[in-house]
Amino acid sequence: MAVRTALAAALLLAATGCTADDTDPASSPGERTTETPSETAPESPASTEPETPEPSSTGSPTDTTAGDRVALLDWQDTGEPVDARVTVGDEWRVAVDRSRTTAELTGPTGGLALPAGPRRRFSEVLLDDEWAVLVAQDRAESRPSVARVVELATGDVRRVVTPEPASGGSWAMADGSLWYPTTGDGGAYCLATLALADSNGEDGWCAEPRTGWSGLTASSAGVGMMTFDDRRPVACRTVNLVDGSGLPQPVAEAEPCTGWDVAATETGAIWSVVPRARRQEEATFHATSEDGVVDLGAGTTGSLVPCGDSVFFVRDPQDRDDPARLMRWTAGPELEIAYESRSRGNAFLGEPVCSGDVLTLSSYGQDGDEQVWARVD
Amino acid sequence: MPPLPSRTQPGTPSEPTSDAPAERGRGRRTAAGAAAALALTLAVAPFLPSDDDSGPDGLAPAGDAPPIAASAAPGLGELTPAMQREIDRVVAAGRDLGAVDGRSAVARELARCATFAGQRYCLGVGWTTQDEAQVAARLAAPAPRTGQERTGDLGPAAILARAARMSPRERAATERAELTMAARSVAKVWQIRHEIQGVPLPEKFRVGSRAVVSGRPAATAYPTDKYQILNGRRTLAQNEYYWCGPAAMQAIAWGSQGKRMNQAFWARRLRTSTAGTAITDMVRVVNRHTDYDDEAHAGPYVALDVADFSFDEWYLLMMRHVHDYQAPVVLHPVLLKRYFPYLDDDASGHFQVGRGFDQNPDGNPRLGYFEPWDQSRFDPSEPHIPRVQWRNAYRSYRANQDHFQHNVGV
């Protein structure tokens, strides 16, 4: 894709002189360091990597900290291996095989198997009570993705034609609408929308040259996305909500350039910040409420998922006696623990998958793995 | 009884085992604190059992065997006649792949195993406690477990295809070289099995004048806070989507030599193709082109199957390597989103450079590593992140175990 090529070239150019990239010159041989808020200080006074302060200093001065009430959902075993690609809905279920070349839908009115097609494999599965969207990506990531929309009530299968999907990228579905990447004029990387009922699609906002976007989320509360530039050594990442005109608007309360996840809520937004660029997986989550910004504590980058009337994110064990947890934020405002792994310490959760108001979750730990689902309402 | 693999590096078999860490090569830090007990374990000389005493199932006790001395990190041993016979046997058993039909049959043909001094080595995989059939089954897996995105690790289909492209003569030479290197490295494997997994040394595994501190060292022997080696400036993103091996090798050699050779240089030496790089080649090139394989560091690198390692054992191996050996680990995970949640998509097997640990007493153990894969170079829908990363070590352990070879280069 031209836009992808152009942006890739821009990024590549920016990365060419990357010998000073990601620096943390440790003394050699080994060096023992003690954690400090800036982390890089003991390693490299000359480090060019920006580091933000400790999580406690993030957010606005009006931050409050949410408590963690235990309110476990009624989790059921999917009956599948923990690494199976299964999306469980209220009545329908989609299972993608290990090679990701076949998707099988099963539900009250029967079943349907769809092949990804030659030299493709399924990259996204979106499911709610009315629709299933199956996105097949080109293995070489050169051709546009092929997306098929299945109307569950009738079994009708339609292909997303206009706007034509870009290769790969981030997709989201809510309330009969689909959001996905497409290639706009001049090869721009753009956000397309499609009304599933009538296949009426439109081009939307396009990223500026040398910038990109990812991390789409969608719910009845709105659409969230991360935008980023090609800055080195770490991209400046902004968390946004898509406004009524289809334009991304930065979440004003979020710290600049360090965001990752974001989703809309009834009272604003929930988002994550990565305080230390060299711990890309360790984020802190925050949300807006009627009382201001609420500090939701630690979570795992890339795990934020809206589902039903809530938004969920994953939290790794915080100490060796801690389980891995799925956290639930509702605009109440309330932060609850919706799932706990039976393993303590050495445990983690996969990215939750939502279908309507049903969550599917894979849990890994030294005391055993499981794949479970639960209704969130 | 034929002699056992003997050190070719300084030191003699009869040398007192008081070669304390302080006397070792540059950079070693085994003398600190409780690590001293560990160092004692290492300072004793693991006199390997004879090849002839080892059965096909491996780990067999030995008979009387002339001792070899090993330092904290055993050096390369010499080939014994028994080892040579075993190499000849395994190489001779290789058939022309053109006469072999079917993926499973080809896999069985490639995954032949040898037993050296009681330890099993399988071609292409490394040192393992699994048998030939189990190893072949991994290669013959019907489909890759991951999606299409590849970062440069040689997958099972690519391993089979690469072998099929070789002439019988070329393949025999390659296999002979691999087996020879393995045989000469067996002391390192015994050492790891004993120290990390607590495998008893064979009955005749004499240790010179000092008693062995048996069992594995405690994790408390190591710093509890962040510890790292290698200069964080000396790592670059891979230049090609299939060059995680050359980029990882570039960082490792850069740390050893202090100068940077470009990734194309390492790609040639690693025999990297567009299908990727094999871990056996990573190990081979580390041994040939860096000093991390010397006795002041890790001794000869080996590809070690860690399928039977618990997380604690695996993490201990990481600490042992980074702290005591002052040598990086060739990490070999599968790059799936469930293990690396910041990725935009699942990817293939992969190479990273393990270079630090943080036992993090108030939380969970972390692993420090260089990440060659920069998805923003190949997928502009994702932002750039630093190549220097620290993360939940248990995730890395599971990503390593989920790789079809579940091995590391240590």
Chai-1 contact restraints between the chains, C-beta under 6 A:
chainA,res_idxA,chainB,res_idxB,connection_type,confidence,min_distance_angstrom,max_distance_angstrom,comment,restraint_id
A,R4,B,P380,contact,1.0,0.0,6.0,A-B,restraint_1
A,L7,B,P380,contact,1.0,0.0,6.0,A-B,restraint_2
A,A8,B,P380,contact,1.0,0.0,6.0,A-B,restraint_3
A,L11,B,S376,contact,1.0,0.0,6.0,A-B,restraint_4
A,D22,B,P386,contact,1.0,0.0,6.0,A-B,restraint_5
A,D22,B,R387,contact,1.0,0.0,6.0,A-B,restraint_6
A,D22,B,V388,contact,1.0,0.0,6.0,A-B,restraint_7
A,T23,B,G232,contact,1.0,0.0,6.0,A-B,restraint_8
A,T23,B,R233,contact,1.0,0.0,6.0,A-B,restraint_9
A,D24,B,G232,contact,1.0,0.0,6.0,A-B,restraint_10
A,D24,B,V388,contact,1.0,0.0,6.0,A-B,restraint_11
A,P25,B,N231,contact,1.0,0.0,6.0,A-B,restraint_12
A,P25,B,G232,contact,1.0,0.0,6.0,A-B,restraint_13
A,P25,B,R233,contact,1.0,0.0,6.0,A-B,restraint_14
A,A26,B,Q228,contact,1.0,0.0,6.0,A-B,restraint_15
A,A26,B,N231,contact,1.0,0.0,6.0,A-B,restraint_16
A,A26,B,G232,contact,1.0,0.0,6.0,A-B,restraint_17
A,S28,B,N231,contact,1.0,0.0,6.0,A-B,restraint_18
A,P29,B,G27,contact,1.0,0.0,6.0,A-B,restraint_19
A,P29,B,I229,contact,1.0,0.0,6.0,A-B,restraint_20
A,P29,B,Q326,contact,1.0,0.0,6.0,A-B,restraint_21
A,G30,B,R29,contact,1.0,0.0,6.0,A-B,restraint_22
A,G30,B,Y227,contact,1.0,0.0,6.0,A-B,restraint_23
A,G30,B,I229,contact,1.0,0.0,6.0,A-B,restraint_24
A,G30,B,Q326,contact,1.0,0.0,6.0,A-B,restraint_25
A,E31,B,Q228,contact,1.0,0.0,6.0,A-B,restraint_26
A,R32,B,P223,contact,1.0,0.0,6.0,A-B,restraint_27
A,R32,B,Y227,contact,1.0,0.0,6.0,A-B,restraint_28
A,T33,B,K226,contact,1.0,0.0,6.0,A-B,restraint_29
A,T34,B,D225,contact,1.0,0.0,6.0,A-B,restraint_30
A,E49,B,P386,contact,1.0,0.0,6.0,A-B,restraint_31
A,R98,B,A143,contact,1.0,0.0,6.0,A-B,restraint_32
A,R98,B,R145,contact,1.0,0.0,6.0,A-B,restraint_33
A,S99,B,A143,contact,1.0,0.0,6.0,A-B,restraint_34
A,R100,B,G147,contact,1.0,0.0,6.0,A-B,restraint_35
A,R121,B,G147,contact,1.0,0.0,6.0,A-B,restraint_36
A,R121,B,Q148,contact,1.0,0.0,6.0,A-B,restraint_37
A,R139,B,Q148,contact,1.0,0.0,6.0,A-B,restraint_38
A,G169,B,S381,contact,1.0,0.0,6.0,A-B,restraint_39
A,G212,B,P380,contact,1.0,0.0,6.0,A-B,restraint_40
A,G212,B,S381,contact,1.0,0.0,6.0,A-B,restraint_41
A,S214,B,S381,contact,1.0,0.0,6.0,A-B,restraint_42
A,S214,B,E382,contact,1.0,0.0,6.0,A-B,restraint_43
A,F228,B,P383,contact,1.0,0.0,6.0,A-B,restraint_44
A,P233,B,P386,contact,1.0,0.0,6.0,A-B,restraint_45
A,A235,B,P383,contact,1.0,0.0,6.0,A-B,restraint_46
A,A235,B,H384,contact,1.0,0.0,6.0,A-B,restraint_47
A,R237,B,P383,contact,1.0,0.0,6.0,A-B,restraint_48
A,A277,B,P386,contact,1.0,0.0,6.0,A-B,restraint_49
A,R278,B,P386,contact,1.0,0.0,6.0,A-B,restraint_50
A,R278,B,V388,contact,1.0,0.0,6.0,A-B,restraint_51
A,R278,B,Q389,contact,1.0,0.0,6.0,A-B,restraint_52
A,R278,B,W390,contact,1.0,0.0,6.0,A-B,restraint_53
A,R279,B,W390,contact,1.0,0.0,6.0,A-B,restraint_54
A,Q280,B,Y342,contact,1.0,0.0,6.0,A-B,restraint_55
A,Q280,B,I385,contact,1.0,0.0,6.0,A-B,restraint_56
A,E281,B,P341,contact,1.0,0.0,6.0,A-B,restraint_57
A,E281,B,Y342,contact,1.0,0.0,6.0,A-B,restraint_58
A,E281,B,R391,contact,1.0,0.0,6.0,A-B,restraint_59
A,T300,B,P341,contact,1.0,0.0,6.0,A-B,restraint_60
A,T301,B,P341,contact,1.0,0.0,6.0,A-B,restraint_61
A,T301,B,Y342,contact,1.0,0.0,6.0,A-B,restraint_62
A,G302,B,P341,contact,1.0,0.0,6.0,A-B,restraint_63
A,G302,B,Y342,contact,1.0,0.0,6.0,A-B,restraint_64
A,S303,B,P341,contact,1.0,0.0,6.0,A-B,restraint_65
A,D316,B,N392,contact,1.0,0.0,6.0,A-B,restraint_66
A,P317,B,N364,contact,1.0,0.0,6.0,A-B,restraint_67
A,D319,B,G363,contact,1.0,0.0,6.0,A-B,restraint_68
A,N346,B,F311,contact,1.0,0.0,6.0,A-B,restraint_69
A,N346,B,Y394,contact,1.0,0.0,6.0,A-B,restraint_70
A,F348,B,R395,contact,1.0,0.0,6.0,A-B,restraint_71
A,G350,B,R338,contact,1.0,0.0,6.0,A-B,restraint_72
A,Y364,B,R398,contact,1.0,0.0,6.0,A-B,restraint_73
A,Q366,B,F311,contact,1.0,0.0,6.0,A-B,restraint_74
